Amino acid sequence: MCGIVGAVAERNITAILVEGLKRLEYRGYDSAGVAVYTNDEKLERLRRPGKVSELEQALAEEALVGRLGIAHTRWATHGAPCERNAHPHFSGDLAVVHNGIIENHEALREQLKALGYVFTSDTDTEVIAHLLNHKLKDLRDLAVALKATVKELHGAYGLAVISAQQPDRLVAARSGSPLVIGLGLGENFLASDQLALRQVTDRFMYLEEGDIAEIRRDSVQIWDVAGQAVERQTVQYSDGAEAADKGEFRHYMLKEIHEQPSVVQRTLEGRLSQNQVLVQAFGPQAAELFAKVRNVQIVACGTSYHAGMVARYWLEELAGIPCQVEVASEFRYRKVVVQPDTLFVTISQSGETADTLAALRNAKELGFLASLAICNVGISSLVRESDLTLLTQAGREIGVASTKAFTTQLVGLLLLTLSLGQVRGSLAAGVEATLVEELRRLPTRLGEALAMDSTVEKIAELFAEKNHTLFLGRGAQFPVAMEGALKLKEISYIHAEAYPAGELKHGPLALVDNDMPVVTVAPNNELLEKLKSNLQEVRARGGELIVFADEKAGMTNGEGTHVVQMPHIHDILSPILYTVPLQLLSYYVAVLKGTDVDQPRNLAKSVTVE
């Protein structure tokens, strides 16, 4: 989940490294550091706990000037967030930065101690530095030594290394943690995300699993997992770096919430005919494979898992296909019984989520019919390793709490549901044409929901002194309630739980009093009257209700009841629409609480470690 930046150039690269770290701070912000081979011909390092701004201030007071360097922003896994655990880590005259986890670090640590190496941190990364130093003594060449080093590492890693012995290059290795090379004119760069390098280049080369790279000012050489020299495709981006700019908004999260009408529109473009979903949007073999599907297994983490839970309702109701949904970290570690002709579906914003990626690799050994990734990043590991893909078009999402990625995932999953039903002939007459028309109107409906921004901001004031919240929903709105609770706890640090409304009397009702707001989503569907009865149970116990209700649901404000009227929408699409006010609610509560909205404590955007 950490961020890596590296550079080799004919100009001073320190400012480039720091700017790259700023752009990667969504990946980790417990500490940050930089190591530069300076113009004094020595390797120097500066590290600071906290955010990149702390490192930037330190560099203003103690400048490091050089043409070769690496930098890192950390999300702690081994060792507390402090200066001695911050990257880069040194061993002799080489420096290492690392994303991931080395699972056999304890055994390696003992071996290296026996060889006389002294450890100054609690991290697994320092093991890599000392092991590489040991290999370099005999092998001399930095890339050759790195190849030998990674053979002894068990776990996940993205590595960048520089050495004062060979100051004309940096070397890198990728296994389970993404790395990208940025190509310049007389200079080249490395990062864990191309976003970090958009200020210096628009040409990129993505390392694949097992790759080792040697990056010099005027050349790049790559070896694959078998040690063979290979060339990787160069990708040139023509779009701007506007995602890195908050624009008129106070936070990235608010900007990304308001981008949802446009990104949903982009996700639908080219995927709908006049009255059908274009099945080939999932790949040239999609129709043939979908015709064989009898079951669906969805695996995801966090917000993406909630999207999968909504999809289960759609798949079973519309397409008549049995569906199971499981958290990736649980799926990968249990014995799984695979039903015949089961489509394995993964959902991920980044496509590099460690548990989801491991679950996919595990699934390949279990006899699933095929794999499908719904993902926002076209060059990600998840996309490359899946049989079929549907790319969402959310654009870069900077805020740690996912918003626009979630709604575009839901759109993608509804397109999948309709495609499966279409190919298998299991959709009721007229359903697909109706929902295609509703999907065309969805961006407008989302815009109408966003127009309630000021109303939701006022509702948020009810939470200013609260420490606990209950979210309720029925049917496909239950996962929406779960997502609402997750957003609130992620960025406001208010304890929040979600329950199916019908479960109130089976336990949660004991928690309800006038200090626990109860947030409910209430579309106008066949469960509405039952939901109203559940809400009466809350009011009878003094609970304060915040209800996001369909304008045709007949619900009004009353004592202890605050109703926000929602635009009417087809029930199938209501989970997408009702997500929006819950995102706004969590945002405005967090602002009132004074928390760090875009970078909440203890969390990082891309979870690339287990």
DOMIRO-721315 format. One record per residue: residue in three letters; x, y, z of N, C-alpha, C in turn. Coordinates in steps of 0.05 Angstrom, whole numbers, plus 5000, padded with zeros to 4 digits. Example, Ala and Ser with C-alpha at 12.3 -4.5 7.8 and 13.67 -1.06 7.14 Angstrom:
<recs>
ALA526448865156524649105156526449345156;SER525749555142527349795143525850015157;
</recs>
This chain:
<recs>
MET501649765000500050005000501750255000;CYS504350225003506150455004506650554976;GLY508050784974508650894948511650914943;ILE512450854918515250864910515551064887;VAL517751214888518551384866521551364863;GLY522551354838525451344833526051504808;ALA528551604806529251754782532251744777;VAL533051744752535751774743535851964720;ALA537352184723537152404703539752564702;GLU539752774685541952954684541353214699;ARG539153224713538353454729537853364758;ASN537653554776537053494803534253374805;ILE534053134817531552994817530053004844;THR530953144863529753144890526853254889;ALA526453474875523753584873521853394859;ILE522853254839521253054824520352834843;LEU522252734859521552524878519452614898;VAL519752854909517852954929515052994916;GLU515053104892512453144879511152874874;GLY512652674866511552404862510452294887;LEU511752344910510752244936508152384943;LYS507952634937505452774943503152654927;ARG503652574902501552454886500952174894;LEU502652044910502251774919501451764948;GLU501051994961500551994989497951844997;TYR496151814977493751664982494351374988;ARG496851274981497550994985498750955013;GLY499651165026500851125052501951385062;TYR501551445088502451695098503151685128;ASP504351455136505351435163508151555166;SER509651545144512351665143513251695114;ALA515351845110516351885083519351925084;GLY520651855062523551885061524651895033;VAL527151995031528452015005531451945008;ALA532551814989535451764988536451854961;VAL538652014961539752124936542752084936;TYR543752004912546552004908547252294900;THR548552434919548752724916551152794898;ASN551253054892553453154876556153144891;ASP556053084917558453034932559452754930;GLU558052594913558752314907558552144932;LYS556352174946555751994968552651964970;LEU551851754983548951694986548051815012;GLU546051995009544952125033541952085035;ARG540952085059538152015064536952215084;LEU534252265079532752425098530052295101;ARG529152245126526652115131525152275153;ARG522452255151520852385172518252225177;PRO517452195202514852085207512652275199;GLY510252175194508052345186507852375156;LYS506652585147505952615119508352725103;VAL508052725077510152815059510953105064;SER509053265073509653545079511853575100;GLU511953385119514053385139516753345126;LEU516853155107519353105093520153355076;GLU518153465063518653705046519753935062;GLN518753975086519754185103522654125111;ALA523253875117525953805125527953845102;LEU527053785077528753825054529254115048;ALA527254285055527654575052529854675070;GLU530254545093532254625113534954485108;GLU534854245095537254085091537053965063;ALA537854115043537454035015539153795008;LEU538053614992539553394980539453444950;VAL541753464937541853524909543353304895;GLY542053174875543352964860541652884836;ARG542852694821541552604795540552324796;LEU540852194819539851924823538551904850;GLY536151794852534951774878532451604878;ILE531651524902529151374907527751504931;ALA525151474932523551584953521151404959;HIS519951444983517951264992516051405012;THR513451335009511551415030510351165040;ARG510151135067509750875080507050855093;TRP505850615091503550535108504550295123;ALA504750325150506250135167505049855167;THR506749655163506049375166507749245188;HIS510349295186512249185206513649425220;GLY513049455245514249675260512649925260;ALA512750065282511150305286511950525266;PRO510150715260510850945243512751125258;CYS515251125251517351295263519651315244;GLU521551485250523651545231525351295226;ARG526051145247527850915242526550695226;ASN523850685225522550485208521750595181;ALA522250855176521550965150523550875129;HIS522650865104524350805082525551065071;PRO527751055056529350825048530950705071;HIS531650445068533350315087536050275074;PHE538150315090540950295081542250035090;SER544049945074545949735083548549805068;GLY550549895083552949985070552350215053;ASP553150205027552850425009550550374989;LEU548550224997546150194980543650254996;ALA541550334982539050414994536750264980;VAL534750194996532550034986529850154995;VAL527950164977525150224985523449984976;HIS521249934990519849674987516849714992;ASN515249614974512349584979511849284983;GLY510049215001509348935004510148825031;ILE510248565033510948425058512748185051;ILE514948165066516747935063516047735086;GLU514847515078513747325098515947175113;ASN518247135101520346985114522547165126;HIS521747415133523747615142525047535168;GLU523547395185524747325211527047125208;ALA526646915191528746725186531146855172;LEU530647025153532847165140534347355159;ARG532747475177534047655196536047505213;GLU535347265222537147115239539647035223;GLN539346955198541546885181543447115178;LEU542347355173543947585168545347685194;LYS544047655216545347725242547747545246;ALA547447285239549747105242552047185224;LEU551447325202553547415184554747685193;GLY553647795215554748045226553248295220;TYR550948275207549348505200547848605225;VAL547748865229546348985252543849125241;PHE541549065254539049175246538349415263;THR537449625249536749875263533749935262;SER532149765249529249815247527749555254;ASP525149575256523449345261522249235235;THR523049335212521649275187522649025174;ASP520948905157521848685140523648785118;THR523449035110524949145088527949155093;GLU528749205117531549215123532948955117;VAL531448735120532548475112533448475083;ILE531748595066532448605037535048755033;ALA535248985046537649145043540148995050;HIS540148865073542548715082543048475064;LEU540948335056541348095039542548175012;LEU541548395001542648494976545548584979;ASN546148715001548848795007550748555007;HIS549748345020551348095022551847974994;LYS549747964978550047854951551848024933;LEU551748284937553248464920556248434924;LYS557048344948559948314953561148114934;ASP559747904927560847704909560047754879;LEU557547844875556547864848557148124834;ARG557848334850558848584840556748754825;ASP555248634806553348784790550648804806;LEU549549054807547149094823544748934814;ALA544348924788542048784777542348484782;VAL544748374778545248094782544848024812;ALA545748204830545448154858542448164866;LEU540948334853538148354860536648094850;LYS537447994827536247744817536747514838;ALA539147504849539747294868538247344895;THR537947594902536647664927533647584927;VAL532247654905529347594905528747304905;LYS530647134897530146844898529846744926;GLU530846894945530646814973528346954988;LEU526847124975524647274987522047124983;HIS520447085004517846975002515847195010;GLY513947244992511947444998511447624974;ALA510747874980510148064959512048304961;TYR512948394937514748624938514748774912;GLY514949034915515849214894518349344905;LEU520549324891523149414902524449614884;ALA525749814895527450004881530050034897;VAL532250014883534850014896536850194882;ILE538450344897540650484886543150434903;SER545450464890548050414905550050614897;ALA551650704916553750894911555950764894;GLN556150504894558150364878557550384848;GLN554950404841554050414813552050644810;PRO552950884811551151114813549951204786;ASP550151034766548951104740546350964735;ARG545250824755542850654750541250624776;LEU538750554772537150434794536050174784;VAL535649984802534549724795532049674810;ALA530249514799527649474810526749184806;ALA524949094823523848824821520848834829;ARG519248674815516448674820515448384824;SER514148334846512748084851510348134870;GLY508048154858505648194874505048474882;SER506748664874506448944880507149114855;PRO505449274845505849394818508149594817;LEU509449604794511449804788511249894759;VAL511750144754511650254727514150424722;ILE515250394698517550564690516450794673;GLY517351034680516751264664519051334646;LEU518451374620520551424600520751714593;GLY523151824595523552104588525652134567;LEU526552374562528752434543531252484559;GLY533152284558535552314573535152274603;GLU532852164611532252114639529951914640;ASN529951744661527951554664527151534694;PHE524751424699523551434725522251164732;LEU521651134758520350894768518250984788;ALA516050844790514050904810512250654814;SER510750654836508850444841506150514828;ASP505850754817503450834803504151054783;GLN503251034759503951234738503151514746;LEU501151544763500251804772502551964784;ALA504451834797506651974809508452104789;LEU508452024764510352114744509052284722;ARG506552344724505252484703506252764699;GLN507652874719508753144716511253144700;VAL512452904695515052894680514852734654;THR512852564651512652414626509852314621;ASP509252244596506752124590507151844577;ARG509651744578510251484567511051284589;PHE509851054589510250864611510550574602;MET512050424618512450144613511850004639;TYR510049814638509149674663510649414667;LEU511849384690513249134696511148914701;GLU511748674693510048454697511048284720;GLU509448094729510047934752512747794748;GLY514547824768517147704767519347854752;ASP518648084741520648244726522748374743;ILE525148384732527348544744528048754723;ALA528549004732529249214713531649364722;GLU533349444702535549624707534949874691;ILE534750104705533950354693536350544694;ARG537250634670539350834668538151084655;ARG539851284654538851544643537951514614;ASP539351344599538851324570537951044561;SER537350864580536550594572535050454595;VAL533450254587531950084605532349804596;GLN533149624615533349344608531649184628;ILE530148994618528248834635528748544630;TRP528748394652528848104651526347984663;ASP525247774652522847654662523547454685;VAL521447314695521847144718523746914712;ALA524046844687525946634679528746734674;GLY529147004677531747114673532347194644;GLN530447174627530747244599530347534594;ALA531947664577531547944570528947964554;VAL527348154562524748194548524248494544;GLU522348554526521448824522518548844531;ARG517849054544515149094553513949324536;GLN511349304531510049504514510149784526;THR510649984510510550264519507750374514;VAL506550494535503950604534504150904536;GLN502851054518502951344520500151444526;TYR499951624546497451734555497052014543;SER494652064533494152324522492352494540;ASP491152364561489452514579491152664598;GLY489952884609491353044628491452924656;ALA492753064674493052974701490953104719;GLU488653164708486653324723485653184748;ALA485852914749484952764772486552844797;ALA489052944793490653014816490053284826;ASP488153424815487453694823484553694835;LYS484253814859481653824872479754024858;GLY480854204842479154394829477754574849;GLU475154614846473654794863472854664889;PHE473454404893472554264916474554264939;ARG473554244963475254264987476854004990;HIS475753784982477053524985476753364959;TYR478553174955478352994932475752834935;MET475052744959472652584962470152724952;LEU469852974959467453124950467553154919;LYS469953214908470153234879469352964866;GLU470252744877469652484865466752404868;ILE465452494890462552444893461052594871;HIS461852834865460553004845461252914817;GLU463252754813463952664786462252424778;GLN460552324796459152064790457352074766;PRO455852284761454152284736455852254711;SER458152384710459852374685461252104683;VAL462251994705463651744703461751504698;VAL459351524708457351324701456651334672;GLN456351584661455851614633458051494616;ARG460651534624462851424610462851114612;THR462051004634462050714638459950584620;LEU457850734614455650624597456350664567;GLU458050854560458450914532459650674517;GLY458450624494459350404477458550124486;ARG456850114507456149854518453149804516;LEU451649994505448749964502447949994473;SER446249814463444949864438442250004444;GLN440450014425437950154430436450034453;ASN436349764455434849644477436249404489;GLN438849374485440349154496443049244506;VAL444249074524447049104531448648964510;LEU450849084501452648954482454448764497;VAL453948504494455348304509458348304503;GLN459048374478461848374470463448574486;ALA462148754501463648944518465348794538;PHE464648544544466148384564468448234551;GLY468548234524470648094510469547924488;PRO471247864468470247724444469147444450;GLN470047314472469047044479466747054499;ALA465847294506463847314528461247174522;ALA460147204498457547084492457746774494;GLU459846664483460246374484460546274513;LEU462046424529462446334557459846384574;PHE458546614570456246674586453946464581;ALA453846354557451746154551452045904568;LYS454545864578455045624594454745664624;VAL454445914633454445984661451945884675;ARG452245734696450045644713450145754741;ASN452545854749452845964776454946194774;VAL454846374793456746594795457946604823;GLN460546624824461946664850463346934848;ILE462547114866463747384867465647394891;VAL468047514886470047544908471047834906;ALA471247964929472148234930472748314959;CYS473648554963474248664990472948934994;GLY472348995019471449265026469049355010;THR469249605000467049714984466349544960;SER468249424947467749254924466149004932;TYR466548914957464948694967462048774970;HIS461449014978458749114980457449124952;ALA459049204932457949204905457148924897;GLY458848734904458248454897455648354911;MET455148454935452748364950450248474936;VAL450448724926448148824911447748654886;ALA449948584872449748434848448348164852;ARG448748044876447447784881444347804879;TYR443248024889440348064886439548084857;TRP441148234842440548274813440748014798;LEU442947864802443447624787441247414792;GLU440347384817438347184823435547274815;GLU434947534818432247634812431847654782;LEU433847774768433547834739434347604721;ALA436747494726437847294708437347004717;GLY436346974742435646714752438146534756;ILE440446664763442946514766443746514796;PRO444146284808445146274836447746414838;CYS448046564860450446734863451446724892;GLN454046684896455246704922457146934922;VAL457347074945459147304947460847254972;GLU463447294969465247244992467447444993;VAL468247505017470647675022473147525013;ALA474747654997477047524985478947395005;SER479447535027481347435047480347185060;GLU477647135060476546885071476546675049;PHE475746745025475546555003478246414999;ARG480446564999482946444991484046255012;TYR482946255036484046085057482145875067;ARG480145805051478345585059478145395035;LYS477245155041476844955020474145025007;VAL474245054981471945144965470844914948;VAL468244884950466944694932465844844909;VAL466844794885466044944861463844804847;GLN461544944844459344834828460044834799;PRO458944644783459544634755458844894740;ASP460444964721459945194703459545454719;THR461345504737461245744754463145954743;LEU462046194739463646424730464846554755;PHE467446594756468846714778469247014773;VAL467947174789467947464784469447604807;THR471447764799472947924819472248224813;ILE472148374835471548664833473748814849;SER474949014836477049174849477349434835;GLN477749644851478249904839481049914827;SER483049824841485849844832486649614814;GLY485449374819486449144805488949024816;GLU489849134839492349044852491748954880;THR489248944888488548864916489648584921;ALA491348564941492848314945491048074949;ASP489048094967487347864973485647784948;THR484647974934483047914910484647794889;LEU487047894885488847784865489647494872;ALA490247444897490947174906488546984903;ALA486147084908483746914905483346844876;LEU483947024857483746964829485746744821;ARG488146774831490246584824489546304836;ASN488346304860487446054872485145934856;ALA483346104846481046014831481845864806;LYS484045954794484945824769485645534773;GLU486145454798486745174804484345014813;LEU482045144815479745014827477544924807;GLY477944974781476044874762473745054756;PHE473945314759471845504751471645514721;LEU469345574711468845594682470645794669;ALA470746034681472346254670472446474692;SER474146674688474446894707473847154693;LEU472547334708471747594698472547804718;ALA473948014710474748234727473048474721;ILE471948604741470748864739472549054754;CYS473849234739476149374749476349654736;ASN477749834750477950104741480650164727;VAL482549964728485250014718485849804697;GLY486049894672486349704650488949554649;ILE491049664661493649534659494249384685;SER492249344702492749224728493148924726;SER494248804747494748514747492048364745;LEU490048454758487448314758486348294730;VAL486548514715485548514687487248334670;ARG489848354672491548194655491247894660;GLU490547814685490347534691487547414690;SER485647574682482847474679482147404650;ASP480247224647479447144620477847364607;LEU476047484622474347704612474547944630;THR473948174619474248424634472048624626;LEU471048764646469549004641470949234656;LEU471949424642473249654654471249864661;THR471149934686469550174694471150414685;GLN469750634683471050884673470951104694;ALA471651024719471451224741473651424740;GLY475851374725478151554726479551514753;ARG481751664756483351644780481751724805;GLU481751544825480351604850482551644871;ILE482751884882484851964901483951914930;GLY481451994937480451964964480551674972;VAL481551624996481751345006478951215007;ALA476951355016474251245018473051244990;SER472551004979471650984951468851084948;THR468451234926465751344920465051284891;LYS466251434872465551394844466351114834;ALA468450994845469150724837466850524844;PHE465550574867463350394876460950414857;THR460150654850457750684833458350574805;THR460750604795461350494768461550194769;GLN462450084792462449794795459549684795;LEU457749824808454949744807453849744779;VAL454449954764453549964736454749734721;GLY457249674724458449454711457149184718;LEU456449154743455248904752452348874741;LEU450949094738448349084726448549014696;LEU450549124683451049054655451648754653;LEU453148644672453748364672451248194676;THR449548274694447048134700445348124675;LEU445048354662443348364638444548204615;SER447248204613448548054592448147754596;LEU448547654621448147374627445247294621;GLY443347454630440547394625439847394596;GLN441047584581440547604553441547354538;VAL443947274543445147044529443746784537;ARG443046764562441746514571438746504567;GLY437646734558434746744553433046734578;SER434146824601432746804626431447064636;LEU431747274620430447534628427547524621;ALA425847634639423047664633422747854609;ALA420547814594420047974570420148274576;GLY421548424560421648714563423348824585;VAL424448654602426048754625428548894615;GLU430048774597432548884588432149154575;ALA430149174557429649434544428949654564;THR427349574584426549774605428949864621;LEU430649684629432949754645435149894629;VAL435349834604437249984587436350274586;GLU433750324582432750594582433250734609;GLU432750584631433250704657436250764661;LEU437950594651440850654653441550904638;ARG440350954616440951204601440151444618;ARG438151424634437251644651438751674677;LEU440251464683441651454709443451694715;PRO445151784697446752024703445152264711;THR442852304698441052524705440052494734;ARG439152244741438152194768440352244788;LEU442752154782444952204801445452504804;GLY445252654783445452944785443353064803;GLU440952954802438753044819439352984848;ALA440552744853441252674881443452864891;LEU445352934874447453114883446453394888;ALA444253464876443053734880442053764909;MET441853534923440953544951443253584971;ASP445553654960447953694975447553855001;SER446354094998445954275021444054155042;THR442054015032440153875051441653675068;VAL443253515055444753305069446753435088;GLU448053655080449953795097448553885123;LYS446153975121444654055145443953815163;ILE443153595150442553345165445053255181;ALA447453295169449953205182450353335209;GLU449153565214449453695240448353525263;LEU446453345257445353175277447352985289;PHE449652945274451652745282454052875296;ALA453953135299456353275309457353175336;GLU455453095354456253005381455752705384;LYS455252565362454552275365457052105361;ASN457051865373459251685372458451415359;HIS455851365355454851115344452551175325;THR452351005304450251035285449450755275;LEU446850725270445750475259444650535231;PHE445350375211444350395184442550155178;LEU440250215166438350005159437650005130;GLY437149765119436149735092434949465089;ARG433249435068432049175063432649105034;GLY432748845029433348745002436048844992;ALA436148934967438649034956439649284969;GLN437949414985438849655000440449585025;PHE440349335034441949255057444949295051;PRO446049195028448849255023449449555020;VAL447449705011447749995009448050115037;ALA446450015056446750095084449450015095;MET450449785087453149705096455249895085;GLU454949975060456850155048456650435062;GLY454250525068453950775083455250765110;ALA454950545124456250515150459350515148;LEU460350375127463150365122464250645117;LYS462950795100463851065094464051245119;LEU461951225136461851395160464151315179;LYS464551065183466650985202469451045190;GLU469751015164472351065151473351345155;ILE471651545151472651815150471751995173;SER469651915188468952075211469751945238;TYR470451685236471251525259468951485279;ILE466451525269464051455285463551155282;HIS463151015304462450735302459750705288;ALA459650555267457250515252456850225244;GLU454450135246453749855238451349865220;ALA451149655203448949635185447549365189;TYR444849375188443249125191441049125171;PRO440148885163437548875150435448975169;ALA433649145159431649265177430049055192;GLY429548835180427948625193429348495216;GLU432048545219433548425241433548595266;LEU432248825265432349005288431548865314;LYS429248725313428248605338429848355346;HIS431748275330433448045337436048125350;GLY436148365361438548445376439148745374;PRO439548865351440449145349438549345363;LEU436049275365434149455378434949525406;ALA436549355419437449405446439349645447;LEU440549715425442349945425441050215420;VAL438550205411437250445402436350625425;ASP437250875425436351085443436751345430;ASN436351565445436551835431439351915426;ASP441351755433444151815426445151665402;MET443451495390444351345367442551405343;PRO443351575325441751625301441551365284;VAL439251335271438751105255438251205226;VAL439951125208439851215180438550995163;THR436551065147435150865132434850945103;VAL435050755084434450805056431750675050;ALA429950825037427150725034426150785006;PRO427050624986425750654959422950554960;ASN421450634939418650554938418350284924;ASN418650074940418449804930416649634947;GLU416549374942414649194956415349164985;LEU417749244994418549215022418049475038;LEU416949685025416749935038415049925063;GLU412649805062410849795085412149645108;LYS413649435102415049285124417149465136;LEU418549615118420649795128419450005146;LYS417150115139415850315156415250205184;SER414449955185413849835211416449815227;ASN418649745214421249725228421950005239;LEU421450215224422150475233420450565257;GLN417950475258416350535281417550405307;GLU418750175303420050045326422350225337;VAL423750355319425850535327424750785342;ARG422650905330421551145343420351085370;ALA419150845373417950775399420050755421;ARG422550725414424750715434426350965435;GLY425351185424426651445425428851485405;GLY429251305386431351335366430651555346;GLU432751705338432351915318432851805291;LEU430951845272431051725246431951935225;ILE433651845207434351995183433651805160;VAL431651885144430551705124430951825096;PHE432351685079432551765051430451605036;ALA428251745029425851615019425051704991;ASP424051514976422951574949420751784952;GLU420751974933418752194935415952094933;LYS415551834924412851724922412251534946;ALA414051524966413751334988411851435009;GLY411051685008409051795027410151835055;MET412751885057414051925084414552215088;THR414052325111414352605117415852645144;ASN416852895147418152955172416252945196;GLY417252885219415752875243417652895267;GLU416652885291418352895315420352665314;GLY422852735314424952535314425352395287;THR424052485266424252365240424852575219;HIS427152535205428052725185428052585158;VAL426352665140426052535115427252705092;VAL429052575077430152705053428852575029;GLN427352735013425952624990427852574967;MET427852324957429652234935428052224909;PRO429452284887428152254861427151974856;HIS424851944844423751674839425551544817;ILE426051284821427651134802426750844803;HIS427250704781426550414779427950274803;ASP426550094815427549964839430249824835;ILE430649704811433149564806435549754808;LEU435250004798437450194799437650354825;SER435750314843435750474867438250444885;PRO439550204886441950194902444150384893;ILE444250434866446250624856445550904865;LEU443050984862442251254869442451304899;TYR441651114915441451164944444251164957;THR446251074943448951084953449951374955;VAL449051544937450051814935449551974961;PRO447051994971446652154995448152045020;LEU448551785021450051665043453051755041;GLN454051775017456851875013456952165023;LEU455052325015455052605023454752635053;LEU453152465065452752475094455352415108;SER456752205100459252135114461252365110;TYR461352485086463152705081462752935099;TYR460253025101459653265117459953215147;VAL459352975155459852915184462752925190;ALA464452815172467352815176468353105177;VAL467353275159468253555159467553675186;LEU465153625196464353735223466153625245;LYS466953375243468653255263471553345261;GLY472253465238474953565235476953355228;THR476153125217477952915210479252965183;ASP481252805177482652825151481052665131;VAL479352795115477352655098478752485077;ASP480652585063481852435041483852225050;GLN485052265074487052075083486451995112;PRO484351845116483551765143485751595157;ARG485851615183487951485198487851175193;ASN490151055193490550765193489750635166;LEU488850785146487850665121489650765098;ALA489550615076490850695052489150615028;LYS489650745006487850714983487950434970;SER490450354964490750104949491949894967;VAL490349694974491249494994492749264980;THR495349314977496949124962498548934980;VAL497848935006499048745024496748585037;GLU497448345048495448175059494548275086;
</recs>
